[in-house]
Amino acid sequence: MGNIDLGFYLSILRRRLPYLLAFSAVGSLAGVTATHFIPPVYSASAKILAEAPQIPVELARTTVPLGPVEQLQILQQQITTRDDIIALAKKFDIYTDDVLTQHSEDVVKEMRTRIKFEQMQFDTPGRDQGATVFNVSFAADKPYIAADVSNELATMILARNQRERTDRAGSTLDFFNQSVTRLGSDLNRLEAEILKFKTENKDTLPESLDFRRAQQGSLQERMISLQREESELHSKRGSLIATYTSAGQVVGTAPLTPEQQILMDLNRALAEQLAIFSETSPNIVALRSRIAALQSRLITGSSKENPDKASSATEKSAPFGLDLQLSDIDKRLTAIDAEKGSVSHSIDDLNRSITGTPASETVLNSLERNRQNIQMQYNAAIARRAEALTGEQIEMRSDGGRFSLLESATAPVSAISPRRLRTIGLGTAAGIGLGLALIVLLELLNKTIRRPVELAQLLQSQPLATIPNIRAFEPSRSPKLRHRLAGRIAAGVMPIILVPANTVLASLHSIFTGSTPGTG
């Protein structure tokens, strides 16, 4: 700061002050003129309130889960489409038909810049989130157009919001109706398939497996019982034949000999053993050998002792005793064979059904699992359809979250553009800047030596002393010089200031009164 000659620069500023004043005056007048000739722009706004649902969400849930901000964003994109913008401009005669036809794209872009959507948040005590209010504004060159277009935009938002919510609720209900119909058809088809499968595979169904196993066990026991009875009958038949052959009489008509009693005991033991062992068992083979040997010995001994008596006795008793008993035994054996065949066939059928039960169970489980899954989906779709129906009723009655007009737009009194004080201030600042730039330029072009520093720079050495240019004091002429200088300044500045005086006064009057210049 010590090397800066403030006095020298202040002297330059005092000497060049008329230029600075002249340029600042010109800048101010340019700002005033600009505010007078720039067309005014008016803006009107309508307020829209996003209302909370009338019915609590805990009691009935709406089918429109979007928040108010998301809904406004969607509506903003819808009402600012090209067709809607052109229709809006035609309705309010914002542009001429030629401009709309030839410069439609430019019109759409300009209209979109004029439309503004703003969100206003108000905190409500006791609530997590306050009421939401939206401002919809439009800027135009006439106040009534700005108000009319803003109200039209608000009306479009309210109508489309209600229609959007109702359509969304109806679409949701239609979707769940289609889902219920489709799932019901799938459920009926699967139930028909299950019924058809059960009908075709009724013998291998898993639910009757325990009964078939119990039936199989009882039939196997019955088969064993029949086999035991058949063996006993065969033994009895053989015993009767052997006894009659050896003794010549039927058992029970006379006392038996010890050998006959042993033969009967062996036959009885053979019948018991056959119920336990097979024909190839060593016990069965040994018993049959003993029975055969005993029978041959009885027959041989009886024929040697009294052949005539034995033959006559046989001829007499056979038709009445032995044949009758053998006939009963044969009938029973025939019945047992038929019953064994039936029981065996039934056991084979049960074995096949039991063997095929796992495969049928697998297929049936798959069908039942699919039916259960579709049944669960069907029940869920029924419940959601009921919720969708309730949500549609809520939206049709406007009991859900909705938009309502809080305040209509009115024609503005003052314009938002141009900002007169700001424009005049900017013009004055620009004039001051140009004046300072001119002063600097003139000083840079002036090569006159006015300071000792400049002389030392020119000589490239420090002089011993410097004597300034001292003018003689002329008291008689100094007032004339001052008056002459003042006259020159006035002659240079005052015409610039006084020429548009009426315009300046009118502009200042409009600034402070808020009226438009030229409107009276």
C-alpha positions as CSV (number, residue, x, y, z in Angstrom):
1,M,0.0,0.0,0.0
2,G,3.0,2.3,0.6
3,N,3.9,2.4,-3.2
4,I,0.4,3.4,-4.3
5,D,0.0,7.1,-4.9
6,L,-3.6,7.6,-3.8
7,G,-3.5,11.3,-4.2
8,F,-2.5,11.0,-7.8
9,Y,-5.3,8.6,-8.6
10,L,-7.9,10.7,-6.8
11,S,-6.8,13.7,-8.7
12,I,-7.3,11.7,-11.9
13,L,-10.8,10.7,-10.7
14,R,-11.7,14.3,-9.9
15,R,-10.4,15.5,-13.3
16,R,-12.3,12.7,-15.2
17,L,-15.4,12.9,-13.0
18,P,-17.6,14.4,-15.7
19,Y,-17.0,11.3,-17.9
20,L,-18.0,9.0,-15.0
21,L,-21.1,11.0,-14.3
22,A,-22.1,11.1,-17.9
23,F,-21.7,7.3,-18.4
24,S,-23.6,6.5,-15.2
25,A,-26.4,8.8,-16.2
26,V,-26.5,7.2,-19.6
27,G,-26.6,3.7,-18.0
28,S,-29.4,4.7,-15.7
29,L,-31.4,6.1,-18.6
30,A,-30.7,2.9,-20.5
31,G,-32.1,0.9,-17.6
32,V,-35.2,3.1,-17.4
33,T,-35.7,2.9,-21.1
34,A,-35.3,-0.9,-21.0
35,T,-37.9,-1.2,-18.3
36,H,-40.2,1.0,-20.4
37,F,-39.9,-1.0,-23.6
38,I,-39.5,-4.6,-22.3
39,P,-43.0,-6.2,-22.3
40,P,-44.3,-7.0,-18.8
41,V,-44.8,-10.6,-17.7
42,Y,-47.5,-11.6,-15.2
43,S,-47.7,-14.8,-13.2
44,A,-50.8,-16.3,-11.5
45,S,-50.8,-19.4,-9.4
46,A,-53.5,-21.8,-8.1
47,K,-53.0,-23.8,-4.9
48,I,-53.9,-27.5,-4.8
49,L,-54.2,-29.4,-1.5
50,A,-53.3,-33.1,-1.3
51,E,-55.9,-34.4,1.2
52,A,-55.3,-37.4,3.4
53,P,-57.6,-40.5,3.1
54,Q,-61.0,-40.1,4.7
55,I,-61.0,-43.7,5.8
56,P,-58.0,-44.9,7.8
57,V,-55.7,-47.3,6.1
58,E,-56.0,-49.8,8.9
59,L,-59.7,-50.2,8.2
60,A,-59.7,-50.2,4.4
61,R,-56.6,-50.1,2.2
62,T,-56.8,-48.1,-1.0
63,T,-55.8,-49.6,-4.3
64,V,-53.7,-46.4,-5.2
65,P,-50.5,-46.7,-3.2
66,L,-48.8,-43.6,-4.9
67,G,-48.0,-40.6,-2.7
68,P,-49.2,-37.1,-3.6
69,V,-45.8,-36.1,-5.0
70,E,-45.6,-39.1,-7.3
71,Q,-49.2,-38.5,-8.5
72,L,-48.4,-34.8,-9.2
73,Q,-45.3,-35.8,-11.2
74,I,-47.4,-38.2,-13.3
75,L,-50.1,-35.6,-13.9
76,Q,-47.4,-33.0,-14.7
77,Q,-46.1,-35.2,-17.5
78,Q,-49.6,-35.9,-18.7
79,I,-50.9,-32.3,-19.0
80,T,-47.7,-31.0,-20.5
81,T,-47.8,-33.3,-23.5
82,R,-47.7,-31.7,-27.0
83,D,-51.4,-32.1,-27.8
84,D,-52.5,-30.7,-24.4
85,I,-50.2,-27.7,-24.7
86,I,-51.4,-26.9,-28.2
87,A,-55.1,-27.3,-27.1
88,L,-54.4,-25.0,-24.2
89,A,-52.8,-22.3,-26.4
90,K,-55.7,-22.5,-28.8
91,K,-58.4,-22.3,-26.1
92,F,-57.0,-19.0,-24.6
93,D,-55.6,-17.5,-27.8
94,I,-52.1,-17.2,-26.4
95,Y,-50.7,-17.4,-29.9
96,T,-52.1,-16.8,-33.4
97,D,-53.1,-19.6,-35.7
98,D,-50.1,-18.9,-38.0
99,V,-47.6,-19.2,-35.2
100,L,-49.3,-22.4,-33.9
101,T,-49.1,-23.9,-37.4
102,Q,-45.6,-22.9,-38.4
103,H,-43.8,-22.9,-35.1
104,S,-45.7,-25.5,-33.0
105,E,-42.5,-27.0,-31.6
106,D,-41.2,-23.7,-30.4
107,V,-44.6,-22.9,-28.9
108,V,-44.7,-26.2,-27.0
109,K,-41.2,-25.5,-25.6
110,E,-42.1,-21.9,-24.6
111,M,-45.3,-22.9,-23.0
112,R,-43.6,-25.6,-20.9
113,T,-41.2,-23.0,-19.6
114,R,-44.1,-20.8,-18.6
115,I,-45.8,-23.6,-16.6
116,K,-44.4,-24.2,-13.1
117,F,-45.2,-26.8,-10.4
118,E,-44.0,-26.1,-6.9
119,Q,-44.5,-28.1,-3.7
120,M,-45.1,-26.3,-0.4
121,Q,-44.7,-28.3,2.8
122,F,-46.4,-27.3,6.0
123,D,-45.5,-28.9,9.3
124,T,-48.5,-30.0,11.4
125,P,-48.0,-30.5,15.2
126,G,-48.5,-34.0,16.3
127,R,-48.0,-35.5,12.9
128,D,-45.0,-37.1,11.2
129,Q,-45.8,-35.2,7.9
130,G,-47.7,-32.0,7.4
131,A,-50.2,-31.1,4.7
132,T,-48.9,-31.0,1.2
133,V,-49.8,-28.0,-1.0
134,F,-48.9,-27.6,-4.6
135,N,-48.7,-24.3,-6.6
136,V,-49.5,-24.4,-10.3
137,S,-48.5,-21.2,-12.0
138,F,-48.5,-19.8,-15.5
139,A,-46.7,-16.7,-16.8
140,A,-48.3,-14.5,-19.6
141,D,-48.1,-11.0,-20.9
142,K,-51.7,-10.3,-19.7
143,P,-52.9,-10.8,-16.1
144,Y,-56.2,-12.4,-17.0
145,I,-54.6,-15.0,-19.3
146,A,-52.2,-16.0,-16.6
147,A,-55.1,-16.5,-14.1
148,D,-57.3,-18.3,-16.6
149,V,-54.6,-20.7,-17.7
150,S,-53.5,-21.4,-14.1
151,N,-57.1,-22.3,-13.2
152,E,-57.5,-24.4,-16.2
153,L,-54.3,-26.3,-15.3
154,A,-55.6,-26.8,-11.8
155,T,-58.9,-28.1,-13.1
156,M,-57.1,-30.5,-15.4
157,I,-55.0,-31.8,-12.5
158,L,-58.1,-32.4,-10.3
159,A,-60.1,-34.1,-13.0
160,R,-57.3,-36.3,-14.2
161,N,-56.3,-37.2,-10.7
162,Q,-59.8,-38.4,-9.9
163,R,-60.1,-40.3,-13.2
164,E,-56.6,-41.8,-12.7
165,R,-57.4,-43.0,-9.3
166,T,-60.8,-44.4,-10.3
167,D,-59.3,-46.1,-13.4
168,R,-56.5,-47.6,-11.4
169,A,-58.9,-49.0,-8.8
170,G,-61.1,-50.4,-11.6
171,S,-58.1,-51.9,-13.4
172,T,-57.0,-53.5,-10.2
173,L,-60.5,-55.0,-9.6
174,D,-60.6,-56.3,-13.2
175,F,-57.2,-57.9,-12.8
176,F,-58.3,-59.8,-9.7
177,N,-61.6,-60.8,-11.3
178,Q,-59.6,-62.3,-14.2
179,S,-57.3,-64.0,-11.7
180,V,-60.2,-65.5,-9.8
181,T,-61.8,-66.8,-13.0
182,R,-58.6,-68.3,-14.3
183,L,-57.7,-69.9,-11.0
184,G,-61.3,-71.2,-10.6
185,S,-61.1,-72.9,-14.0
186,D,-57.7,-74.4,-13.2
187,L,-59.0,-75.7,-9.9
188,N,-62.1,-77.3,-11.5
189,R,-59.9,-78.9,-14.2
190,L,-57.5,-80.4,-11.5
191,E,-60.4,-81.6,-9.4
192,A,-61.8,-83.4,-12.5
193,E,-58.4,-84.9,-13.2
194,I,-58.2,-86.1,-9.6
195,L,-61.7,-87.6,-9.8
196,K,-60.9,-89.4,-13.1
197,F,-57.7,-90.8,-11.7
198,K,-59.3,-92.1,-8.5
199,T,-62.1,-93.7,-10.6
200,E,-59.6,-95.4,-12.9
201,N,-57.3,-96.5,-10.1
202,K,-59.8,-97.2,-7.3
203,D,-58.1,-100.5,-6.4
204,T,-54.6,-98.8,-5.9
205,L,-55.6,-95.7,-3.9
206,P,-53.5,-95.1,-0.9
207,E,-56.4,-94.4,1.5
208,S,-57.6,-98.1,1.1
209,L,-54.1,-99.6,1.5
210,D,-54.6,-100.6,5.2
211,F,-58.0,-102.2,4.4
212,R,-56.5,-104.2,1.5
213,R,-53.6,-105.3,3.7
214,A,-56.0,-106.5,6.4
215,Q,-58.1,-108.2,3.7
216,Q,-54.9,-109.8,2.3
217,G,-54.0,-111.1,5.8
218,S,-57.4,-112.6,6.4
219,L,-57.4,-114.3,2.9
220,Q,-54.0,-115.7,3.6
221,E,-55.3,-117.1,6.9
222,R,-58.3,-118.5,5.1
223,M,-56.0,-120.1,2.5
224,I,-54.0,-121.8,5.3
225,S,-57.2,-123.0,6.9
226,L,-58.4,-124.4,3.6
227,Q,-55.1,-126.1,3.0
228,R,-55.2,-127.6,6.5
229,E,-58.8,-128.8,6.1
230,E,-58.0,-130.2,2.6
231,S,-55.0,-132.1,4.1
232,E,-57.1,-133.5,6.9
233,L,-59.8,-134.6,4.4
234,H,-57.3,-136.3,2.2
235,S,-55.8,-138.1,5.3
236,K,-59.3,-139.0,6.4
237,R,-60.2,-140.3,3.0
238,G,-57.0,-142.4,2.8
239,S,-57.6,-143.6,6.3
240,L,-61.1,-144.7,5.5
241,I,-60.0,-146.5,2.4
242,A,-57.0,-148.1,4.2
243,T,-59.2,-149.1,7.1
244,Y,-61.9,-150.6,4.9
245,T,-59.3,-152.3,2.8
246,S,-57.5,-153.8,5.8
247,A,-60.5,-154.5,8.0
248,G,-63.3,-154.9,5.5
249,Q,-65.6,-152.5,7.3
250,V,-66.1,-148.9,7.8
251,V,-64.6,-147.2,10.8
252,G,-67.1,-147.1,13.6
253,T,-69.0,-150.3,12.9
254,A,-66.6,-152.6,15.0
255,P,-63.7,-152.2,17.3
256,L,-60.4,-151.4,15.6
257,T,-57.3,-153.5,15.9
258,P,-54.0,-152.0,17.2
259,E,-52.6,-151.8,13.7
260,Q,-55.7,-150.0,12.5
261,Q,-55.5,-147.6,15.4
262,I,-51.8,-146.9,14.6
263,L,-52.7,-146.3,10.9
264,M,-55.3,-143.8,12.0
265,D,-52.9,-142.0,14.2
266,L,-50.3,-141.8,11.5
267,N,-52.9,-140.3,9.1
268,R,-53.9,-137.8,11.6
269,A,-50.2,-136.9,12.2
270,L,-49.7,-136.6,8.5
271,A,-52.6,-134.1,8.2
272,E,-51.1,-132.0,11.0
273,Q,-47.6,-132.1,9.5
274,L,-48.9,-131.1,6.0
275,A,-50.3,-127.9,7.5
276,I,-46.8,-127.0,8.6
277,F,-44.4,-128.7,6.2
278,S,-44.3,-129.2,2.4
279,E,-44.5,-132.6,0.6
280,T,-40.7,-132.7,0.2
281,S,-40.2,-132.4,3.9
282,P,-38.3,-135.4,5.5
283,N,-41.1,-135.8,8.1
284,I,-43.8,-135.9,5.5
285,V,-41.9,-138.5,3.4
286,A,-41.2,-140.7,6.5
287,L,-44.9,-140.6,7.6
288,R,-46.1,-141.5,4.1
289,S,-43.6,-144.4,4.0
290,R,-44.8,-145.8,7.4
291,I,-48.5,-145.3,6.3
292,A,-47.9,-147.2,3.1
293,A,-46.0,-150.0,4.8
294,L,-48.7,-150.4,7.4
295,Q,-51.5,-150.4,4.9
296,S,-49.8,-153.1,2.8
297,R,-49.2,-155.2,5.8
298,L,-52.8,-154.9,6.9
299,I,-54.1,-155.7,3.5
300,T,-51.8,-158.8,3.2
301,G,-52.7,-160.1,6.6
302,S,-56.4,-159.7,6.1
303,S,-56.4,-161.5,2.8
304,K,-54.5,-164.5,4.2
305,E,-56.7,-165.1,7.2
306,N,-60.3,-165.0,5.6
307,P,-60.5,-163.9,2.0
308,D,-64.1,-165.0,1.5
309,K,-65.3,-163.2,4.5
310,A,-63.5,-160.0,3.7
311,S,-64.8,-159.8,0.2
312,S,-68.3,-160.5,1.2
313,A,-68.2,-157.9,4.0
314,T,-66.8,-155.4,1.6
315,E,-69.5,-156.0,-1.0
316,K,-72.1,-155.6,1.7
317,S,-70.9,-152.5,3.6
318,A,-69.2,-150.5,0.8
319,P,-72.4,-149.2,-0.8
320,F,-73.8,-148.0,2.4
321,G,-70.9,-146.8,4.6
322,L,-67.7,-146.2,2.7
323,D,-69.2,-144.7,-0.5
324,L,-71.3,-142.4,1.5
325,Q,-68.4,-141.0,3.6
326,L,-66.1,-140.8,0.6
327,S,-68.8,-138.9,-1.3
328,D,-69.1,-136.3,1.4
329,I,-65.3,-136.0,1.6
330,D,-65.1,-135.6,-2.2
331,K,-67.8,-132.9,-2.2
332,R,-66.0,-131.0,0.5
333,L,-62.7,-131.3,-1.3
334,T,-64.3,-130.0,-4.5
335,A,-65.7,-127.0,-2.6
336,I,-62.3,-126.4,-1.0
337,D,-60.6,-126.4,-4.4
338,A,-63.1,-123.9,-5.7
339,E,-62.8,-121.7,-2.7
340,K,-59.0,-122.0,-2.8
341,G,-59.0,-120.8,-6.4
342,S,-61.2,-117.8,-5.5
343,V,-59.1,-117.0,-2.5
344,S,-55.9,-117.3,-4.5
345,H,-57.3,-115.0,-7.3
346,S,-58.4,-112.5,-4.7
347,I,-54.9,-112.6,-3.0
348,D,-53.2,-112.1,-6.4
349,D,-55.5,-109.1,-7.1
350,L,-54.7,-107.6,-3.7
351,N,-51.0,-108.2,-4.2
352,R,-51.1,-106.3,-7.6
353,S,-53.1,-103.5,-6.1
354,I,-50.8,-103.2,-3.1
355,T,-47.8,-103.2,-5.4
356,G,-49.3,-100.5,-7.6
357,T,-50.3,-98.3,-4.7
358,P,-46.9,-96.4,-4.4
359,A,-47.1,-95.3,-8.1
360,S,-50.7,-94.2,-7.7
361,E,-49.8,-92.4,-4.5
362,T,-47.1,-90.5,-6.3
363,V,-49.3,-89.3,-9.1
364,L,-52.2,-88.5,-6.7
365,N,-49.9,-86.6,-4.4
366,S,-48.7,-84.5,-7.3
367,L,-52.2,-83.7,-8.4
368,E,-53.2,-82.9,-4.8
369,R,-50.2,-80.7,-4.3
370,N,-51.0,-78.8,-7.5
371,R,-54.6,-78.5,-6.3
372,Q,-53.6,-77.2,-2.9
373,N,-51.3,-74.6,-4.5
374,I,-54.0,-73.4,-6.8
375,Q,-56.5,-73.4,-4.0
376,M,-54.2,-71.2,-1.9
377,Q,-53.8,-68.8,-4.9
378,Y,-57.5,-68.9,-5.4
379,N,-58.2,-68.0,-1.8
380,A,-55.6,-65.2,-1.9
381,A,-57.1,-63.9,-5.1
382,I,-60.6,-63.9,-3.6
383,A,-59.3,-61.9,-0.6
384,R,-57.5,-59.4,-2.7
385,R,-60.5,-59.1,-5.0
386,A,-62.6,-58.2,-1.9
387,E,-59.9,-55.6,-1.0
388,A,-59.9,-54.2,-4.6
389,L,-63.7,-54.0,-4.5
390,T,-63.5,-52.0,-1.3
391,G,-60.8,-49.8,-2.7
392,E,-62.8,-49.1,-5.8
393,Q,-65.8,-48.1,-3.7
394,I,-63.5,-45.8,-1.7
395,E,-62.1,-44.1,-4.8
396,M,-65.6,-43.8,-6.5
397,R,-66.8,-42.0,-3.3
398,S,-63.6,-39.9,-3.2
399,D,-62.9,-41.1,0.4
400,G,-59.3,-41.9,-0.4
401,G,-56.4,-39.6,-0.8
402,R,-57.3,-36.9,-3.4
403,F,-56.5,-33.4,-4.7
404,S,-58.7,-30.5,-4.0
405,L,-58.6,-26.8,-5.0
406,L,-57.4,-24.8,-2.1
407,E,-57.2,-21.4,-3.8
408,S,-58.1,-20.3,-7.3
409,A,-55.7,-18.2,-9.3
410,T,-56.6,-14.4,-9.6
411,A,-55.4,-11.9,-12.0
412,P,-52.1,-10.4,-10.7
413,V,-51.8,-6.6,-10.2
414,S,-48.1,-6.2,-10.7
415,A,-45.8,-7.9,-13.2
416,I,-43.0,-10.2,-12.1
417,S,-40.8,-9.1,-15.1
418,P,-39.0,-6.9,-15.8
419,R,-37.8,-6.0,-12.3
420,R,-37.5,-2.2,-12.7
421,L,-35.3,-1.3,-9.8
422,R,-33.0,-4.1,-10.5
423,T,-32.8,-3.2,-14.2
424,I,-32.1,0.5,-13.5
425,G,-29.5,-0.6,-10.9
426,L,-27.8,-2.8,-13.4
427,G,-27.8,0.0,-16.1
428,T,-26.3,2.4,-13.6
429,A,-23.6,-0.1,-12.6
430,A,-22.9,-0.8,-16.3
431,G,-22.5,3.0,-16.9
432,I,-20.2,3.4,-14.0
433,G,-18.1,0.4,-15.2
434,L,-17.9,1.9,-18.7
435,G,-17.0,5.3,-17.4
436,L,-14.1,3.8,-15.3
437,A,-13.0,1.8,-18.3
438,L,-12.9,5.0,-20.4
439,I,-10.9,6.8,-17.7
440,V,-8.4,4.1,-17.5
441,L,-8.1,4.0,-21.3
442,L,-7.6,7.8,-21.5
443,E,-4.9,7.7,-18.8
444,L,-3.1,4.8,-20.6
445,L,-3.1,6.9,-23.8
446,N,-1.8,10.0,-22.0
447,K,2.0,10.0,-22.2
448,T,2.5,13.3,-20.4
449,I,5.0,13.2,-17.5
450,R,3.1,14.2,-14.4
451,R,5.0,12.6,-11.5
452,P,8.6,12.4,-10.5
453,V,8.3,8.6,-10.7
454,E,7.5,8.8,-14.4
455,L,10.4,11.2,-15.0
456,A,12.8,8.8,-13.2
457,Q,11.4,5.9,-15.3
458,L,11.9,7.9,-18.5
459,L,15.5,9.0,-17.6
460,Q,16.3,5.6,-16.1
461,S,18.1,7.3,-13.3
462,Q,17.0,9.2,-10.1
463,P,17.2,13.0,-10.6
464,L,18.6,15.1,-7.9
465,A,15.4,17.2,-7.6
466,T,12.2,17.8,-9.5
467,I,10.4,21.1,-9.8
468,P,6.7,20.9,-10.6
469,N,5.0,23.2,-13.1
470,I,3.9,26.1,-11.0
471,R,1.4,28.5,-12.6
472,A,1.1,32.0,-11.5
473,F,-1.9,32.8,-9.4
474,E,-4.3,35.0,-11.2
475,P,-7.2,35.8,-8.9
476,S,-9.0,37.8,-11.6
477,R,-9.0,34.8,-14.0
478,S,-9.5,31.9,-11.6
479,P,-13.2,32.4,-11.1
480,K,-13.7,32.6,-14.8
481,L,-11.8,29.3,-15.3
482,R,-13.9,27.6,-12.7
483,H,-17.1,28.9,-14.1
484,R,-15.9,27.9,-17.6
485,L,-15.1,24.4,-16.4
486,A,-18.5,24.1,-14.7
487,G,-20.2,25.3,-17.8
488,R,-18.5,22.7,-19.9
489,I,-19.5,19.9,-17.5
490,A,-23.1,21.2,-17.5
491,A,-23.1,21.5,-21.2
492,G,-21.9,18.0,-21.6
493,V,-24.1,16.2,-18.9
494,M,-27.3,18.2,-18.6
495,P,-28.6,17.6,-22.1
496,I,-28.2,13.9,-21.6
497,I,-30.1,14.0,-18.4
498,L,-32.8,16.5,-19.3
499,V,-33.8,15.2,-22.8
500,P,-35.7,12.0,-21.5
501,A,-36.9,13.7,-18.3
502,N,-40.5,12.8,-18.9
503,T,-39.7,9.2,-19.5
504,V,-37.6,9.0,-16.3
505,L,-40.3,10.6,-14.2
506,A,-42.9,8.3,-15.6
507,S,-40.8,5.2,-15.0
508,L,-40.0,6.3,-11.4
509,H,-43.7,6.9,-10.8
510,S,-44.6,3.5,-12.0
511,I,-41.9,1.9,-9.9
512,F,-43.2,3.4,-6.6
513,T,-46.9,3.2,-7.4
514,G,-46.9,-0.2,-9.1
515,S,-48.7,0.9,-12.2
516,T,-47.6,0.3,-15.8
517,P,-46.0,3.2,-17.7
518,G,-48.3,4.7,-20.1
519,T,-51.5,3.4,-18.4
520,G,-52.2,6.7,-16.6
